[in-house]
C-alpha cells in the first residue's frame, strides 16, 4: 500500500510539475516531498536535487547534457526510438524533440512527453525509409542534444553481425572503453543486451543512466535490443508466474516483489523501443509484455521473456536443499521436480514461437534471443567450494517446458543466444537424444568479478565425443537429466576472469552461424588478438 501511494504521488507530481512553455534550469515551483516509503528510485524522484552524492552516477548534470542517450529499432517500416533523459527540475519542459537530417538540414519530425517516472520518452514514426542511413538527434530545451544514426536495413550484406552482452555488474562502475573500441572496430549490425544492465536493485533509473552513458557510443549508431532480467527489476532471481505478487525479494514463490509501477517503469525504459509485441495483453498487476521479433538484413530474431511466465519452485516441488530453487542432493529423482502444470515460457510464447518459426518470407536465417540458457550449464556457483547439483533459475527446469521451447526453436532451424550465467558456453541441446536440439551460445558477463560460475564436472572427465580442445567437453547430463553436448566454456581462471562479449556472424549464403567469444582485455584491432580458448565455433544449419 505504501509503495502504491508513493507511485501515485509521483504520477501526480509529474502532472503538476510539467511546464512545456517554460525553459529553465532552476528549481522553481518546488513540489512537496513525498516520502519514498520503500526507498525505490530515490536518486531520480521527488526532490532529487537535494540528495547527497551517490555511488552510482551524478544526476545533476549541466542542462545542455540532460539528454543521456537513445535506443532504437526499425521493424515493418516503423521506427521506435526511446529518449532517455537525466532527471528534470519541476519547471523544466517535459517535451523532447526528434529531428532528422534531410537535404543537409535538421528537420523536427515529432515531439513527445517525458515520463516523470524513469525520465524516458518514446517516439514512433511510421512509413520509415529503411533503404538509407538517416542521421537523427534528440533535443531538449535550447541546448541539450544527443546525435545518432538510424542505419538502413543491411539486406545487401551477405553476413549479418550481432554483438551480444550480459551482466554489467556494479562492482566495476568505470567506463567500458575496451568494449566500445572493439565493437566499433568490428562494426556489428545489431546489439543485444541480454539482461542485468542494472545491479542497483532499488535504483533502476540511476543505474540505467550509468549503463547508457557507458555504452552510448555504440548504441547511438546501431539498432539495439535491451531486455531486463532479475537484477534489473530488483530481485536476485525471478520466476514471474504471470505477474503475481512475490512474497520476498528472493521471488522463489513466483512473481514480482517490488511495486508493479516500478516494474513497469523498468520495462518501459528498457523495452519500449522494441518492435510491437506479438500479443500485447498485459499480465497480472497490469505489467506489460514485450516478446516480439526483429528482422535485420534478412535474419529474423525472436525476442523472448524467459522469466515472465515461469513457475516459481517454492511450494510446488519437493525441496531438495536449504533453498527452494537449489538442489544439492545428486541422488534425487529429477522426475520429481518436473511436476505437471509447471510452465517455462507459457502457452502464449510457445504460440508465438510456433508462428514465428513458420514465417519464412523475406527471411534467410533465424535466431532466438533470451535472458538465459535452456539447461544447467554450470557446476560451481559463486566460489569453487559451492557445488550446486541443479539450479532452477536456469531454463533447464521445468524439463517439460524446456523441451517444448527447444522443439520450437529447433523446428524454426534457429540458434539460441542468451546471457545471465556469468559463464560463456556453447552447447548443443538434446531433447529426446543427444544433439537432436538447437545450438546455444551463452555469452560471458561484461564484468565477472561479482559472481563467477565454473563448468567443472565432478569426476573431471571428458564427456562422450569430446572435441579435445578443452578438457571437459562432450556429452553430459545436467542436474535435471537434460541431454547436453558441451562444446566450449570459459572458466574464470584466465586474466579477464571470463569477462567479455559474444560476436555472432550469420553467413546467409552458407547457412552458417559463427560464434566468437572475445575477452574484455583484448584489442581486436591487433593482429595478435585471440578469442577465448575453444572459439570460434562454426554451426552449419543445413
TADA-V629383 format. One record per residue. N is the residue number from 1. RES is the residue in three letters. SS is DSSP state (hx for helix, st for strand, lp for the rest). PHI is phi in radians with two decimals (NA if undefined). Layout:
# TADA-V629383
n->N res->RES ss->SS phi->PHI
n->N res->RES ss->SS phi->PHI
This chain:
# TADA-V629383
n->1 res->UNK ss->lp phi->NA
n->2 res->UNK ss->hx phi->-1.08
n->3 res->UNK ss->hx phi->-1.03
n->4 res->UNK ss->hx phi->-1.05
n->5 res->UNK ss->hx phi->-1.10
n->6 res->UNK ss->hx phi->-1.02
n->7 res->UNK ss->hx phi->-1.32
n->8 res->UNK ss->hx phi->-1.05
n->9 res->UNK ss->hx phi->-1.06
n->10 res->UNK ss->hx phi->-1.13
n->11 res->UNK ss->hx phi->-1.11
n->12 res->UNK ss->hx phi->-1.12
n->13 res->UNK ss->hx phi->-1.06
n->14 res->UNK ss->hx phi->-1.10
n->15 res->UNK ss->hx phi->-1.18
n->16 res->UNK ss->hx phi->-1.20
n->17 res->UNK ss->hx phi->-1.61
n->18 res->UNK ss->lp phi->-1.10
n->19 res->UNK ss->lp phi->-2.56
n->20 res->UNK ss->lp phi->-1.05
n->21 res->UNK ss->lp phi->-1.37
n->22 res->UNK ss->lp phi->-1.92
n->23 res->UNK ss->lp phi->-1.82
n->24 res->UNK ss->lp phi->-2.71
n->25 res->UNK ss->lp phi->-1.96
n->26 res->UNK ss->lp phi->-1.63
n->27 res->UNK ss->lp phi->-1.87
n->28 res->UNK ss->lp phi->-1.07
n->29 res->UNK ss->lp phi->1.00
n->30 res->UNK ss->lp phi->-1.04
n->31 res->UNK ss->lp phi->-1.39
n->32 res->UNK ss->lp phi->-1.14
n->33 res->UNK ss->lp phi->-1.33
n->34 res->UNK ss->lp phi->-1.81
n->35 res->UNK ss->lp phi->-1.05
n->36 res->UNK ss->lp phi->-1.36
n->37 res->UNK ss->lp phi->-0.88
n->38 res->UNK ss->lp phi->-1.85
n->39 res->UNK ss->lp phi->1.01
n->40 res->UNK ss->lp phi->-1.67
n->41 res->UNK ss->lp phi->0.99
n->42 res->UNK ss->hx phi->-1.16
n->43 res->UNK ss->hx phi->-1.12
n->44 res->UNK ss->hx phi->-2.07
n->45 res->UNK ss->lp phi->-2.25
n->46 res->UNK ss->lp phi->0.93
n->47 res->UNK ss->lp phi->-1.51
n->48 res->UNK ss->hx phi->-1.02
n->49 res->UNK ss->hx phi->-1.22
n->50 res->UNK ss->hx phi->-1.62
n->51 res->UNK ss->lp phi->-1.25
n->52 res->UNK ss->lp phi->-1.25
n->53 res->UNK ss->lp phi->-0.94
n->54 res->UNK ss->lp phi->-2.04
n->55 res->UNK ss->lp phi->-1.52
n->56 res->UNK ss->lp phi->-1.60
n->57 res->UNK ss->lp phi->-2.82
n->58 res->UNK ss->lp phi->-1.44
n->59 res->UNK ss->lp phi->-1.53
n->60 res->UNK ss->lp phi->-1.55
n->61 res->UNK ss->lp phi->-1.53
n->62 res->UNK ss->lp phi->-0.96
n->63 res->UNK ss->hx phi->-1.24
n->64 res->UNK ss->hx phi->-1.48
n->65 res->UNK ss->hx phi->-2.07
n->66 res->UNK ss->lp phi->-1.28
n->67 res->UNK ss->st phi->-1.48
n->68 res->UNK ss->st phi->-1.36
n->69 res->UNK ss->st phi->-2.94
n->70 res->UNK ss->st phi->-2.37
n->71 res->UNK ss->st phi->-2.26
n->72 res->UNK ss->st phi->-2.54
n->73 res->UNK ss->st phi->-2.45
n->74 res->UNK ss->st phi->-2.22
n->75 res->UNK ss->st phi->-2.49
n->76 res->UNK ss->lp phi->0.90
n->77 res->UNK ss->lp phi->1.05
n->78 res->UNK ss->st phi->-2.14
n->79 res->UNK ss->st phi->-1.53
n->80 res->UNK ss->st phi->-2.13
n->81 res->UNK ss->st phi->-2.36
n->82 res->UNK ss->st phi->-1.68
n->83 res->UNK ss->st phi->-1.75
n->84 res->UNK ss->st phi->-1.90
n->85 res->UNK ss->st phi->-1.93
n->86 res->UNK ss->lp phi->-1.26
n->87 res->UNK ss->lp phi->-0.97
n->88 res->UNK ss->lp phi->-1.84
n->89 res->UNK ss->lp phi->-1.28
n->90 res->UNK ss->lp phi->-0.96
n->91 res->UNK ss->lp phi->-1.56
n->92 res->UNK ss->lp phi->-1.37
n->93 res->UNK ss->lp phi->-1.06
n->94 res->UNK ss->lp phi->-1.72
n->95 res->UNK ss->st phi->-1.73
n->96 res->UNK ss->st phi->-2.12
n->97 res->UNK ss->st phi->-2.10
n->98 res->UNK ss->st phi->-1.92
n->99 res->UNK ss->st phi->-2.14
n->100 res->UNK ss->st phi->-2.18
n->101 res->UNK ss->st phi->-1.55
n->102 res->UNK ss->st phi->-2.25
n->103 res->UNK ss->lp phi->0.93
n->104 res->UNK ss->lp phi->1.17
n->105 res->UNK ss->st phi->-2.20
n->106 res->UNK ss->st phi->-1.39
n->107 res->UNK ss->st phi->-2.20
n->108 res->UNK ss->st phi->-1.28
n->109 res->UNK ss->st phi->-2.01
n->110 res->UNK ss->st phi->-2.91
n->111 res->UNK ss->st phi->-2.14
n->112 res->UNK ss->st phi->-2.45
n->113 res->UNK ss->st phi->-1.55
n->114 res->UNK ss->lp phi->-1.50
n->115 res->UNK ss->lp phi->-1.41
n->116 res->UNK ss->lp phi->-1.18
n->117 res->UNK ss->lp phi->-1.71
n->118 res->UNK ss->lp phi->1.76
n->119 res->UNK ss->lp phi->1.01
n->120 res->UNK ss->st phi->-2.12
n->121 res->UNK ss->st phi->-2.46
n->122 res->UNK ss->st phi->-2.01
n->123 res->UNK ss->st phi->-1.79
n->124 res->UNK ss->st phi->-2.29
n->125 res->UNK ss->st phi->-2.18
n->126 res->UNK ss->st phi->-1.56
n->127 res->UNK ss->lp phi->1.00
n->128 res->UNK ss->lp phi->-1.30
n->129 res->UNK ss->lp phi->-1.46
n->130 res->UNK ss->lp phi->-1.55
n->131 res->UNK ss->lp phi->-1.68
n->132 res->UNK ss->lp phi->-2.52
n->133 res->UNK ss->lp phi->-1.27
n->134 res->UNK ss->st phi->-2.26
n->135 res->UNK ss->st phi->-1.15
n->136 res->UNK ss->st phi->-2.37
n->137 res->UNK ss->st phi->-2.61
n->138 res->UNK ss->st phi->-1.81
n->139 res->UNK ss->st phi->-2.28
n->140 res->UNK ss->st phi->-2.36
n->141 res->UNK ss->lp phi->1.10
n->142 res->UNK ss->lp phi->-1.63
n->143 res->UNK ss->lp phi->-2.15
n->144 res->UNK ss->st phi->-1.34
n->145 res->UNK ss->st phi->-2.45
n->146 res->UNK ss->st phi->-2.24
n->147 res->UNK ss->st phi->-1.89
n->148 res->UNK ss->st phi->-2.77
n->149 res->UNK ss->st phi->-2.42
n->150 res->UNK ss->st phi->-1.53
n->151 res->UNK ss->lp phi->-1.34
n->152 res->UNK ss->lp phi->-1.18
n->153 res->UNK ss->lp phi->-1.23
n->154 res->UNK ss->lp phi->-1.39
n->155 res->UNK ss->lp phi->-1.16
n->156 res->UNK ss->lp phi->-1.45
n->157 res->UNK ss->lp phi->-1.47
n->158 res->UNK ss->lp phi->-1.47
n->159 res->UNK ss->st phi->-2.29
n->160 res->UNK ss->st phi->-1.84
n->161 res->UNK ss->st phi->-2.00
n->162 res->UNK ss->st phi->-1.97
n->163 res->UNK ss->st phi->-1.80
n->164 res->UNK ss->st phi->-2.18
n->165 res->UNK ss->st phi->-2.39
n->166 res->UNK ss->lp phi->-2.82
n->167 res->UNK ss->lp phi->1.07
n->168 res->UNK ss->lp phi->-1.60
n->169 res->UNK ss->lp phi->-1.01
n->170 res->UNK ss->lp phi->-1.43
n->171 res->UNK ss->lp phi->-1.26
n->172 res->UNK ss->lp phi->-2.34
n->173 res->UNK ss->lp phi->-1.72
n->174 res->UNK ss->lp phi->-1.30
n->175 res->UNK ss->lp phi->-1.32
n->176 res->UNK ss->lp phi->-2.15
n->177 res->UNK ss->hx phi->-1.02
n->178 res->UNK ss->hx phi->-1.06
n->179 res->UNK ss->hx phi->-1.15
n->180 res->UNK ss->hx phi->-1.07
n->181 res->UNK ss->hx phi->-1.05
n->182 res->UNK ss->hx phi->-1.15
n->183 res->UNK ss->hx phi->-1.15
n->184 res->UNK ss->hx phi->-1.12
n->185 res->UNK ss->hx phi->-1.24
n->186 res->UNK ss->hx phi->-1.37
n->187 res->UNK ss->lp phi->0.92
n->188 res->UNK ss->lp phi->-1.18
n->189 res->UNK ss->lp phi->-1.52
n->190 res->UNK ss->st phi->-2.66
n->191 res->UNK ss->st phi->-1.98
n->192 res->UNK ss->st phi->-2.33
n->193 res->UNK ss->st phi->-1.88
n->194 res->UNK ss->lp phi->-1.42
n->195 res->UNK ss->lp phi->2.32
n->196 res->UNK ss->lp phi->1.01
n->197 res->UNK ss->lp phi->-1.17
n->198 res->UNK ss->lp phi->-2.17
n->199 res->UNK ss->lp phi->-2.00
n->200 res->UNK ss->lp phi->-1.71
n->201 res->UNK ss->lp phi->-0.83
n->202 res->UNK ss->lp phi->-1.80
n->203 res->UNK ss->lp phi->-2.29
n->204 res->UNK ss->hx phi->-1.08
n->205 res->UNK ss->hx phi->-1.06
n->206 res->UNK ss->hx phi->-1.10
n->207 res->UNK ss->hx phi->-1.20
n->208 res->UNK ss->hx phi->-1.14
n->209 res->UNK ss->hx phi->-1.08
n->210 res->UNK ss->hx phi->-1.06
n->211 res->UNK ss->hx phi->-0.98
n->212 res->UNK ss->hx phi->-1.11
n->213 res->UNK ss->hx phi->-1.21
n->214 res->UNK ss->hx phi->-1.19
n->215 res->UNK ss->hx phi->-2.00
n->216 res->UNK ss->hx phi->-1.06
n->217 res->UNK ss->hx phi->-1.46
n->218 res->UNK ss->hx phi->-1.98
n->219 res->UNK ss->hx phi->-1.40
n->220 res->UNK ss->lp phi->-1.19
n->221 res->UNK ss->lp phi->-2.15
n->222 res->UNK ss->lp phi->-2.55
n->223 res->UNK ss->st phi->-1.06
n->224 res->UNK ss->st phi->-2.39
n->225 res->UNK ss->st phi->-1.83
n->226 res->UNK ss->st phi->-2.15
n->227 res->UNK ss->lp phi->-2.26
n->228 res->UNK ss->lp phi->-1.40
n->229 res->UNK ss->lp phi->-2.13
n->230 res->UNK ss->lp phi->-1.06
n->231 res->UNK ss->hx phi->-1.13
n->232 res->UNK ss->hx phi->-1.07
n->233 res->UNK ss->hx phi->-1.70
n->234 res->UNK ss->lp phi->1.64
n->235 res->UNK ss->lp phi->-2.22
n->236 res->UNK ss->lp phi->-1.20
n->237 res->UNK ss->lp phi->-2.51
n->238 res->UNK ss->lp phi->-2.52
n->239 res->UNK ss->lp phi->-2.15
n->240 res->UNK ss->lp phi->-1.12
n->241 res->UNK ss->hx phi->0.81
n->242 res->UNK ss->hx phi->1.10
n->243 res->UNK ss->hx phi->1.56
n->244 res->UNK ss->lp phi->-1.16
n->245 res->UNK ss->st phi->-1.52
n->246 res->UNK ss->lp phi->-1.43
n->247 res->UNK ss->lp phi->-1.52
n->248 res->UNK ss->lp phi->-2.69
n->249 res->UNK ss->lp phi->-1.15
n->250 res->UNK ss->lp phi->-1.10
n->251 res->UNK ss->lp phi->1.24
n->252 res->UNK ss->lp phi->-1.35
n->253 res->UNK ss->lp phi->-1.59
n->254 res->UNK ss->lp phi->1.69
n->255 res->UNK ss->lp phi->1.87
n->256 res->UNK ss->st phi->-1.96
n->257 res->UNK ss->lp phi->-1.48
n->258 res->UNK ss->lp phi->-1.35
n->259 res->UNK ss->lp phi->-0.93
n->260 res->UNK ss->hx phi->-1.08
n->261 res->UNK ss->hx phi->-1.20
n->262 res->UNK ss->hx phi->-1.19
n->263 res->UNK ss->hx phi->-1.06
n->264 res->UNK ss->hx phi->-1.11
n->265 res->UNK ss->hx phi->-1.09
n->266 res->UNK ss->hx phi->-1.03
n->267 res->UNK ss->hx phi->-1.18
n->268 res->UNK ss->hx phi->-1.10
n->269 res->UNK ss->hx phi->-1.14
n->270 res->UNK ss->hx phi->-1.61
n->271 res->UNK ss->hx phi->-2.24
n->272 res->UNK ss->lp phi->-1.04
n->273 res->UNK ss->lp phi->-1.43
n->274 res->UNK ss->lp phi->-1.26
n->275 res->UNK ss->lp phi->-0.96
n->276 res->UNK ss->lp phi->-0.95
n->277 res->UNK ss->lp phi->-1.14
n->278 res->UNK ss->lp phi->-1.04
n->279 res->UNK ss->lp phi->-2.43
n->280 res->UNK ss->lp phi->-1.38
n->281 res->UNK ss->lp phi->-0.98
n->282 res->UNK ss->lp phi->-1.15
n->283 res->UNK ss->lp phi->-1.68
n->284 res->UNK ss->hx phi->-1.03
n->285 res->UNK ss->hx phi->1.13
n->286 res->UNK ss->hx phi->1.29
n->287 res->UNK ss->lp phi->-1.23
n->288 res->UNK ss->lp phi->-1.43
n->289 res->UNK ss->lp phi->-2.27
n->290 res->UNK ss->lp phi->-2.38
n->291 res->UNK ss->lp phi->-1.08
n->292 res->UNK ss->st phi->-2.90
n->293 res->UNK ss->st phi->-2.44
n->294 res->UNK ss->st phi->-2.43
n->295 res->UNK ss->st phi->-1.79
n->296 res->UNK ss->st phi->-2.21
n->297 res->UNK ss->lp phi->1.04
n->298 res->UNK ss->lp phi->1.53
n->299 res->UNK ss->st phi->-1.77
n->300 res->UNK ss->st phi->-1.75
n->301 res->UNK ss->st phi->-1.82
n->302 res->UNK ss->st phi->-1.48
n->303 res->UNK ss->st phi->-1.96
n->304 res->UNK ss->lp phi->-1.80
n->305 res->UNK ss->lp phi->-2.02
n->306 res->UNK ss->lp phi->-0.98
n->307 res->UNK ss->lp phi->-1.63
n->308 res->UNK ss->lp phi->-1.14
n->309 res->UNK ss->lp phi->-1.89
n->310 res->UNK ss->lp phi->-1.18
n->311 res->UNK ss->lp phi->-1.23
n->312 res->UNK ss->lp phi->-1.42
n->313 res->UNK ss->lp phi->-1.36
n->314 res->UNK ss->lp phi->-1.08
n->315 res->UNK ss->lp phi->1.41
n->316 res->UNK ss->lp phi->-1.95
n->317 res->UNK ss->lp phi->-2.37
n->318 res->UNK ss->lp phi->-1.11
n->319 res->UNK ss->lp phi->-1.30
n->320 res->UNK ss->lp phi->-1.96
n->321 res->UNK ss->lp phi->-2.96
n->322 res->UNK ss->lp phi->-1.18
n->323 res->UNK ss->lp phi->-2.02
n->324 res->UNK ss->lp phi->-1.11
n->325 res->UNK ss->lp phi->-1.80
n->326 res->UNK ss->st phi->-2.04
n->327 res->UNK ss->st phi->-1.99
n->328 res->UNK ss->lp phi->-1.91
n->329 res->UNK ss->lp phi->-1.57
n->330 res->UNK ss->lp phi->-1.19
n->331 res->UNK ss->lp phi->-1.76
n->332 res->UNK ss->lp phi->-1.24
n->333 res->UNK ss->lp phi->-1.61
n->334 res->UNK ss->hx phi->-1.00
n->335 res->UNK ss->hx phi->-1.16
n->336 res->UNK ss->hx phi->-1.22
n->337 res->UNK ss->hx phi->-1.80
n->338 res->UNK ss->lp phi->-1.65
n->339 res->UNK ss->lp phi->-1.40
n->340 res->UNK ss->lp phi->-1.01
n->341 res->UNK ss->lp phi->1.75
n->342 res->UNK ss->lp phi->-1.26
n->343 res->UNK ss->lp phi->-2.17
n->344 res->UNK ss->lp phi->-1.97
n->345 res->UNK ss->lp phi->-1.38
n->346 res->UNK ss->hx phi->1.47
n->347 res->UNK ss->hx phi->-1.05
n->348 res->UNK ss->hx phi->-1.08
n->349 res->UNK ss->hx phi->-1.29
n->350 res->UNK ss->hx phi->-1.15
n->351 res->UNK ss->hx phi->-1.07
n->352 res->UNK ss->hx phi->-1.03
n->353 res->UNK ss->hx phi->-1.06
n->354 res->UNK ss->hx phi->-1.11
n->355 res->UNK ss->hx phi->-1.12
n->356 res->UNK ss->hx phi->-1.07
n->357 res->UNK ss->hx phi->-1.11
n->358 res->UNK ss->hx phi->-1.50
n->359 res->UNK ss->lp phi->-1.50
n->360 res->UNK ss->lp phi->-2.00
n->361 res->UNK ss->lp phi->-1.12
n->362 res->UNK ss->lp phi->1.26
n->363 res->UNK ss->lp phi->-2.11
n->364 res->UNK ss->lp phi->-1.70
n->365 res->UNK ss->st phi->-2.60
n->366 res->UNK ss->st phi->-2.35
n->367 res->UNK ss->st phi->-2.60
n->368 res->UNK ss->st phi->-1.92
n->369 res->UNK ss->st phi->-1.97
n->370 res->UNK ss->lp phi->-2.69
n->371 res->UNK ss->lp phi->-1.37
n->372 res->UNK ss->lp phi->-2.53
n->373 res->UNK ss->lp phi->-1.57
n->374 res->UNK ss->lp phi->-1.67
n->375 res->UNK ss->lp phi->-2.99
n->376 res->UNK ss->lp phi->-1.53
n->377 res->UNK ss->lp phi->-1.80
n->378 res->UNK ss->lp phi->-2.53
n->379 res->UNK ss->lp phi->-1.92
n->380 res->UNK ss->st phi->-1.87
n->381 res->UNK ss->st phi->-2.21
n->382 res->UNK ss->st phi->1.47
n->383 res->UNK ss->lp phi->-2.69
n->384 res->UNK ss->lp phi->-1.10
n->385 res->UNK ss->lp phi->-1.39
n->386 res->UNK ss->lp phi->-1.78
n->387 res->UNK ss->st phi->-1.51
n->388 res->UNK ss->lp phi->-2.11
n->389 res->UNK ss->lp phi->-1.20
n->390 res->UNK ss->st phi->-2.67
n->391 res->UNK ss->st phi->-2.16
n->392 res->UNK ss->lp phi->-1.36
n->393 res->UNK ss->lp phi->-1.25
n->394 res->UNK ss->lp phi->-1.37
n->395 res->UNK ss->lp phi->-1.47
n->396 res->UNK ss->lp phi->-1.27
n->397 res->UNK ss->lp phi->-2.23
n->398 res->UNK ss->lp phi->-1.25
n->399 res->UNK ss->hx phi->-1.09
n->400 res->UNK ss->hx phi->-1.09
n->401 res->UNK ss->hx phi->-1.14
n->402 res->UNK ss->hx phi->-1.04
n->403 res->UNK ss->hx phi->-1.18
n->404 res->UNK ss->hx phi->-1.09
n->405 res->UNK ss->hx phi->-1.13
n->406 res->UNK ss->hx phi->-1.16
n->407 res->UNK ss->hx phi->-1.08
n->408 res->UNK ss->hx phi->-1.18
n->409 res->UNK ss->hx phi->-1.16
n->410 res->UNK ss->hx phi->-1.14
n->411 res->UNK ss->hx phi->-1.05
n->412 res->UNK ss->lp phi->-1.38
n->413 res->UNK ss->lp phi->1.00
n->414 res->UNK ss->st phi->-1.90
n->415 res->UNK ss->st phi->-1.74
n->416 res->UNK ss->st phi->-2.04
n->417 res->UNK ss->st phi->-2.31
n->418 res->UNK ss->st phi->-2.62
n->419 res->UNK ss->lp phi->-2.48
n->420 res->UNK ss->lp phi->1.36
n->421 res->UNK ss->lp phi->-1.46
n->422 res->UNK ss->lp phi->1.03
n->423 res->UNK ss->lp phi->-2.58
n->424 res->UNK ss->lp phi->-1.25
n->425 res->UNK ss->st phi->-2.53
n->426 res->UNK ss->st phi->-2.11
n->427 res->UNK ss->st phi->-2.30
n->428 res->UNK ss->st phi->-1.74
n->429 res->UNK ss->st phi->-1.37
n->430 res->UNK ss->st phi->-2.01
n->431 res->UNK ss->lp phi->-1.83
n->432 res->UNK ss->lp phi->-1.65
n->433 res->UNK ss->lp phi->-2.28
n->434 res->UNK ss->lp phi->-1.00
n->435 res->UNK ss->lp phi->1.18
n->436 res->UNK ss->lp phi->-1.73
n->437 res->UNK ss->lp phi->-1.97
n->438 res->UNK ss->lp phi->-1.35
n->439 res->UNK ss->st phi->-1.50
n->440 res->UNK ss->st phi->-2.45
n->441 res->UNK ss->st phi->-2.10
n->442 res->UNK ss->st phi->-1.67
n->443 res->UNK ss->lp phi->-1.41
n->444 res->UNK ss->lp phi->-1.26
n->445 res->UNK ss->lp phi->-1.29
n->446 res->UNK ss->lp phi->-1.06
n->447 res->UNK ss->lp phi->-2.27
n->448 res->UNK ss->lp phi->-2.03
n->449 res->UNK ss->lp phi->-1.86
n->450 res->UNK ss->lp phi->-1.79
n->451 res->UNK ss->lp phi->-2.70
n->452 res->UNK ss->st phi->-1.46
n->453 res->UNK ss->st phi->-2.30
n->454 res->UNK ss->st phi->-2.29
n->455 res->UNK ss->lp phi->-1.56
n->456 res->UNK ss->lp phi->-2.65
n->457 res->UNK ss->lp phi->-0.92
n->458 res->UNK ss->lp phi->-1.10
n->459 res->UNK ss->lp phi->-1.56
n->460 res->UNK ss->lp phi->0.95
n->461 res->UNK ss->lp phi->-1.94
n->462 res->UNK ss->lp phi->-1.14
n->463 res->UNK ss->lp phi->-1.41
n->464 res->UNK ss->st phi->-1.04
n->465 res->UNK ss->lp phi->1.17
n->466 res->UNK ss->lp phi->-0.96
n->467 res->UNK ss->lp phi->-1.53
n->468 res->UNK ss->lp phi->1.22
n->469 res->UNK ss->lp phi->-1.43
n->470 res->UNK ss->lp phi->-2.10
n->471 res->UNK ss->lp phi->-1.20
n->472 res->UNK ss->lp phi->-2.01
n->473 res->UNK ss->lp phi->-2.02
n->474 res->UNK ss->st phi->2.05
n->475 res->UNK ss->st phi->-1.52
n->476 res->UNK ss->st phi->-2.44
n->477 res->UNK ss->st phi->-1.81
n->478 res->UNK ss->lp phi->-1.38
n->479 res->UNK ss->lp phi->-1.20
n->480 res->UNK ss->lp phi->-1.85
n->481 res->UNK ss->lp phi->1.18
n->482 res->UNK ss->lp phi->-1.33
n->483 res->UNK ss->st phi->-1.45
n->484 res->UNK ss->st phi->-2.43
n->485 res->UNK ss->st phi->-2.04
n->486 res->UNK ss->st phi->-1.35
n->487 res->UNK ss->st phi->-1.79
n->488 res->UNK ss->st phi->-2.85
n->489 res->UNK ss->st phi->-2.68
n->490 res->UNK ss->lp phi->-2.21
n->491 res->UNK ss->lp phi->-1.25
n->492 res->UNK ss->lp phi->-1.42
n->493 res->UNK ss->lp phi->-1.59
n->494 res->UNK ss->lp phi->-1.40
n->495 res->UNK ss->lp phi->-1.01
n->496 res->UNK ss->lp phi->-1.52
n->497 res->UNK ss->lp phi->1.01
n->498 res->UNK ss->lp phi->1.49
n->499 res->UNK ss->lp phi->-1.24
n->500 res->UNK ss->st phi->2.93
n->501 res->UNK ss->st phi->-2.70
n->502 res->UNK ss->st phi->-1.86
n->503 res->UNK ss->st phi->-2.21
n->504 res->UNK ss->st phi->-2.08
n->505 res->UNK ss->st phi->-1.85
n->506 res->UNK ss->st phi->-1.74
n->507 res->UNK ss->st phi->-1.64
n->508 res->UNK ss->lp phi->-1.18
n->509 res->UNK ss->lp phi->-1.13
n->510 res->UNK ss->lp phi->-1.58
n->511 res->UNK ss->lp phi->0.92
n->512 res->UNK ss->st phi->-2.09
n->513 res->UNK ss->st phi->-2.06
n->514 res->UNK ss->st phi->-1.91
n->515 res->UNK ss->st phi->-1.61
n->516 res->UNK ss->st phi->-2.02
n->517 res->UNK ss->st phi->-2.35
n->518 res->UNK ss->st phi->-1.94
n->519 res->UNK ss->st phi->-1.18
n->520 res->UNK ss->lp phi->-1.04
n->521 res->UNK ss->lp phi->-1.41
n->522 res->UNK ss->lp phi->-1.51
n->523 res->UNK ss->lp phi->-1.70
n->524 res->UNK ss->lp phi->-1.22
n->525 res->UNK ss->lp phi->-1.34
n->526 res->UNK ss->lp phi->-1.55
n->527 res->UNK ss->lp phi->-1.09
n->528 res->UNK ss->lp phi->-1.53
n->529 res->UNK ss->lp phi->-1.06
n->530 res->UNK ss->lp phi->-2.14
n->531 res->UNK ss->lp phi->-1.35
n->532 res->UNK ss->lp phi->-1.05
n->533 res->UNK ss->lp phi->-1.01
n->534 res->UNK ss->lp phi->1.85
n->535 res->UNK ss->lp phi->-1.90
n->536 res->UNK ss->lp phi->-1.36
n->537 res->UNK ss->st phi->-2.16
n->538 res->UNK ss->st phi->-1.83
n->539 res->UNK ss->st phi->-1.97
n->540 res->UNK ss->st phi->-1.66
n->541 res->UNK ss->lp phi->-1.34
n->542 res->UNK ss->lp phi->-1.20
